[in-house]
Amino acid sequence: MRFGELQASIGIIQLLRNFHFKPCARTKVPLVYAKKNFLIAAEGGIHLMVEKLEKTI
């Protein structure tokens, strides 16, 4: 269990180091939460645009 959590953390860190995330036009701002879901979720989902960051070093 701990190894899987470590792998997930490292994967998220790598994504944040190498890519820039910003909301797409389809994402409603401010977020409206879906009332029918058991877990907290945005109505219509969250759509992101992903841009690869250029290496400067």
N, CA, C and O atoms as a GROMACS GRO file, in nm:
protein
  228
    1MET      N    1   0.082  -0.119   0.000
    1MET     CA    2   0.000   0.000   0.000
    1MET      C    3   0.087   0.126   0.000
    1MET      O    4   0.062   0.220  -0.076
    2ARG      N    5   0.189   0.128   0.085
    2ARG     CA    6   0.274   0.246   0.093
    2ARG      C    7   0.353   0.266  -0.036
    2ARG      O    8   0.373   0.380  -0.079
    3PHE      N    9   0.397   0.156  -0.097
    3PHE     CA   10   0.474   0.168  -0.221
    3PHE      C   11   0.386   0.226  -0.332
    3PHE      O   12   0.433   0.308  -0.411
    4GLY      N   13   0.262   0.185  -0.338
    4GLY     CA   14   0.169   0.240  -0.437
    4GLY      C   15   0.144   0.388  -0.416
    4GLY      O   16   0.136   0.464  -0.512
    5GLU      N   17   0.132   0.429  -0.290
    5GLU     CA   18   0.112   0.571  -0.260
    5GLU      C   19   0.236   0.651  -0.299
    5GLU      O   20   0.224   0.762  -0.350
    6LEU      N   21   0.353   0.595  -0.275
    6LEU     CA   22   0.478   0.661  -0.313
    6LEU      C   23   0.486   0.676  -0.465
    6LEU      O   24   0.524   0.782  -0.514
    7GLN      N   25   0.452   0.572  -0.538
    7GLN     CA   26   0.454   0.578  -0.684
    7GLN      C   27   0.356   0.683  -0.736
    7GLN      O   28   0.389   0.757  -0.829
    8ALA      N   29   0.237   0.689  -0.678
    8ALA     CA   30   0.138   0.788  -0.721
    8ALA      C   31   0.189   0.929  -0.693
    8ALA      O   32   0.172   1.018  -0.776
    9SER      N   33   0.250   0.950  -0.577
    9SER     CA   34   0.304   1.082  -0.543
    9SER      C   35   0.414   1.124  -0.640
    9SER      O   36   0.416   1.238  -0.686
   10ILE      N   37   0.503   1.032  -0.672
   10ILE     CA   38   0.612   1.063  -0.765
   10ILE      C   39   0.556   1.093  -0.904
   10ILE      O   40   0.605   1.182  -0.973
   11GLY      N   41   0.453   1.019  -0.945
   11GLY     CA   42   0.391   1.045  -1.075
   11GLY      C   43   0.329   1.183  -1.082
   11GLY      O   44   0.343   1.252  -1.182
   12ILE      N   45   0.261   1.224  -0.976
   12ILE     CA   46   0.200   1.358  -0.973
   12ILE      C   47   0.308   1.465  -0.974
   12ILE      O   48   0.294   1.567  -1.042
   13ILE      N   49   0.416   1.444  -0.899
   13ILE     CA   50   0.526   1.540  -0.897
   13ILE      C   51   0.586   1.555  -1.036
   13ILE      O   52   0.614   1.667  -1.079
   14GLN      N   53   0.607   1.445  -1.106
   14GLN     CA   54   0.663   1.451  -1.241
   14GLN      C   55   0.571   1.525  -1.337
   14GLN      O   56   0.618   1.603  -1.421
   15LEU      N   57   0.441   1.502  -1.326
   15LEU     CA   58   0.346   1.574  -1.411
   15LEU      C   59   0.352   1.724  -1.384
   15LEU      O   60   0.353   1.804  -1.478
   16LEU      N   61   0.356   1.763  -1.257
   16LEU     CA   62   0.359   1.905  -1.223
   16LEU      C   63   0.491   1.971  -1.261
   16LEU      O   64   0.495   2.090  -1.288
   17ARG      N   65   0.600   1.895  -1.263
   17ARG     CA   66   0.730   1.949  -1.302
   17ARG      C   67   0.742   1.969  -1.452
   17ARG      O   68   0.810   2.061  -1.497
   18ASN      N   69   0.675   1.885  -1.531
   18ASN     CA   70   0.696   1.885  -1.676
   18ASN      C   71   0.582   1.944  -1.757
   18ASN      O   72   0.596   1.965  -1.877
   19PHE      N   73   0.467   1.973  -1.693
   19PHE     CA   74   0.352   2.021  -1.768
   19PHE      C   75   0.285   2.136  -1.694
   19PHE      O   76   0.294   2.148  -1.572
   20HIS      N   77   0.216   2.220  -1.770
   20HIS     CA   78   0.138   2.330  -1.715
   20HIS      C   79  -0.009   2.298  -1.741
   20HIS      O   80  -0.046   2.267  -1.855
   21PHE      N   81  -0.091   2.304  -1.639
   21PHE     CA   82  -0.233   2.272  -1.649
   21PHE      C   83  -0.315   2.399  -1.632
   21PHE      O   84  -0.290   2.478  -1.541
   22LYS      N   85  -0.413   2.419  -1.720
   22LYS     CA   86  -0.505   2.531  -1.703
   22LYS      C   87  -0.643   2.488  -1.749
   22LYS      O   88  -0.656   2.400  -1.834
   23PRO      N   89  -0.747   2.551  -1.694
   23PRO     CA   90  -0.884   2.509  -1.728
   23PRO      C   91  -0.918   2.540  -1.874
   23PRO      O   92  -0.877   2.642  -1.928
   24CYS      N   93  -0.992   2.450  -1.934
   24CYS     CA   94  -1.040   2.465  -2.071
   24CYS      C   95  -1.167   2.551  -2.070
   24CYS      O   96  -1.223   2.576  -1.963
   25ALA      N   97  -1.211   2.595  -2.184
   25ALA     CA   98  -1.332   2.675  -2.194
   25ALA      C   99  -1.456   2.596  -2.152
   25ALA      O  100  -1.556   2.655  -2.112
   26ARG      N  101  -1.451   2.463  -2.160
   26ARG     CA  102  -1.566   2.380  -2.122
   26ARG      C  103  -1.582   2.368  -1.971
   26ARG      O  104  -1.687   2.324  -1.924
   27THR      N  105  -1.481   2.407  -1.894
   27THR     CA  106  -1.489   2.400  -1.748
   27THR      C  107  -1.566   2.521  -1.697
   27THR      O  108  -1.535   2.635  -1.731
   28LYS      N  109  -1.668   2.495  -1.616
   28LYS     CA  110  -1.748   2.604  -1.560
   28LYS      C  111  -1.672   2.670  -1.446
   28LYS      O  112  -1.627   2.603  -1.352
   29VAL      N  113  -1.658   2.804  -1.454
   29VAL     CA  114  -1.593   2.880  -1.348
   29VAL      C  115  -1.692   2.984  -1.300
   29VAL      O  116  -1.741   3.061  -1.382
   30PRO      N  117  -1.724   2.991  -1.173
   30PRO     CA  118  -1.680   2.906  -1.063
   30PRO      C  119  -1.743   2.768  -1.072
   30PRO      O  120  -1.845   2.748  -1.137
   31LEU      N  121  -1.678   2.673  -1.005
   31LEU     CA  122  -1.726   2.535  -1.009
   31LEU      C  123  -1.863   2.521  -0.945
   31LEU      O  124  -1.891   2.580  -0.840
   32VAL      N  125  -1.948   2.443  -1.009
   32VAL     CA  126  -2.078   2.408  -0.954
   32VAL      C  127  -2.071   2.261  -0.919
   32VAL      O  128  -2.042   2.178  -1.005
   33TYR      N  129  -2.097   2.228  -0.793
   33TYR     CA  130  -2.085   2.090  -0.748
   33TYR      C  131  -2.211   2.011  -0.780
   33TYR      O  132  -2.323   2.061  -0.765
   34ALA      N  133  -2.192   1.887  -0.824
   34ALA     CA  134  -2.304   1.798  -0.855
   34ALA      C  135  -2.369   1.754  -0.725
   34ALA      O  136  -2.300   1.712  -0.632
   35LYS      N  137  -2.500   1.764  -0.719
   35LYS     CA  138  -2.572   1.731  -0.596
   35LYS      C  139  -2.606   1.583  -0.587
   35LYS      O  140  -2.633   1.533  -0.478
   36LYS      N  141  -2.606   1.511  -0.698
   36LYS     CA  142  -2.645   1.370  -0.699
   36LYS      C  143  -2.531   1.275  -0.667
   36LYS      O  144  -2.556   1.158  -0.638
   37ASN      N  145  -2.408   1.322  -0.672
   37ASN     CA  146  -2.293   1.235  -0.647
   37ASN      C  147  -2.271   1.215  -0.498
   37ASN      O  148  -2.295   1.305  -0.417
   38PHE      N  149  -2.224   1.097  -0.462
   38PHE     CA  150  -2.189   1.068  -0.323
   38PHE      C  151  -2.062   1.144  -0.284
   38PHE      O  152  -2.053   1.199  -0.174
   39LEU      N  153  -1.964   1.146  -0.374
   39LEU     CA  154  -1.840   1.219  -0.351
   39LEU      C  155  -1.851   1.358  -0.411
   39LEU      O  156  -1.933   1.382  -0.499
   40ILE      N  157  -1.768   1.449  -0.364
   40ILE     CA  158  -1.768   1.585  -0.418
   40ILE      C  159  -1.713   1.580  -0.561
   40ILE      O  160  -1.602   1.532  -0.583
   41ALA      N  161  -1.791   1.630  -0.656
   41ALA     CA  162  -1.750   1.632  -0.796
   41ALA      C  163  -1.809   1.754  -0.862
   41ALA      O  164  -1.918   1.799  -0.826
   42ALA      N  165  -1.738   1.808  -0.959
   42ALA     CA  166  -1.787   1.923  -1.033
   42ALA      C  167  -1.891   1.878  -1.135
   42ALA      O  168  -1.874   1.775  -1.201
   43GLU      N  169  -1.996   1.955  -1.146
   43GLU     CA  170  -2.100   1.924  -1.244
   43GLU      C  171  -2.043   1.945  -1.384
   43GLU      O  172  -1.991   2.053  -1.414
   44GLY      N  173  -2.053   1.845  -1.469
   44GLY     CA  174  -1.999   1.854  -1.604
   44GLY      C  175  -1.851   1.820  -1.612
   44GLY      O  176  -1.795   1.816  -1.721
   45GLY      N  177  -1.786   1.797  -1.498
   45GLY     CA  178  -1.645   1.760  -1.496
   45GLY      C  179  -1.552   1.880  -1.501
   45GLY      O  180  -1.595   1.994  -1.517
   46ILE      N  181  -1.424   1.852  -1.488
   46ILE     CA  182  -1.321   1.954  -1.497
   46ILE      C  183  -1.234   1.920  -1.617
   46ILE      O  184  -1.169   1.815  -1.619
   47HIS      N  185  -1.234   2.006  -1.716
   47HIS     CA  186  -1.158   1.983  -1.838
   47HIS      C  187  -1.034   2.072  -1.835
   47HIS      O  188  -1.044   2.192  -1.809
   48LEU      N  189  -0.919   2.012  -1.862
   48LEU     CA  190  -0.793   2.085  -1.855
   48LEU      C  191  -0.721   2.084  -1.988
   48LEU      O  192  -0.731   1.989  -2.066
   49MET      N  193  -0.648   2.193  -2.014
   49MET     CA  194  -0.554   2.197  -2.125
   49MET      C  195  -0.416   2.173  -2.066
   49MET      O  196  -0.382   2.230  -1.962
   50VAL      N  197  -0.337   2.091  -2.132
   50VAL     CA  198  -0.205   2.055  -2.081
   50VAL      C  199  -0.101   2.103  -2.181
   50VAL      O  200  -0.109   2.074  -2.300
   51GLU      N  201  -0.002   2.179  -2.131
   51GLU     CA  202   0.107   2.227  -2.215
   51GLU      C  203   0.238   2.174  -2.160
   51GLU      O  204   0.264   2.185  -2.040
   52LYS      N  205   0.320   2.118  -2.245
   52LYS     CA  206   0.450   2.068  -2.202
   52LYS      C  207   0.543   2.187  -2.178
   52LYS      O  208   0.553   2.277  -2.262
   53LEU      N  209   0.610   2.187  -2.064
   53LEU     CA  210   0.704   2.293  -2.032
   53LEU      C  211   0.836   2.266  -2.103
   53LEU      O  212   0.879   2.151  -2.116
   54GLU      N  213   0.901   2.373  -2.149
   54GLU     CA  214   1.031   2.359  -2.214
   54GLU      C  215   1.140   2.354  -2.108
   54GLU      O  216   1.133   2.425  -2.007
   55LYS      N  217   1.239   2.273  -2.131
   55LYS     CA  218   1.353   2.264  -2.039
   55LYS      C  219   1.442   2.386  -2.061
   55LYS      O  220   1.479   2.415  -2.174
   56THR      N  221   1.476   2.457  -1.953
   56THR     CA  222   1.560   2.576  -1.966
   56THR      C  223   1.705   2.548  -1.929
   56THR      O  224   1.793   2.630  -1.958
   57ILE      N  225   1.731   2.435  -1.868
   57ILE     CA  226   1.869   2.404  -1.827
   57ILE      C  227   1.928   2.300  -1.919
   57ILE      O  228   2.043   2.260  -1.902
   0.00000   0.00000   0.00000
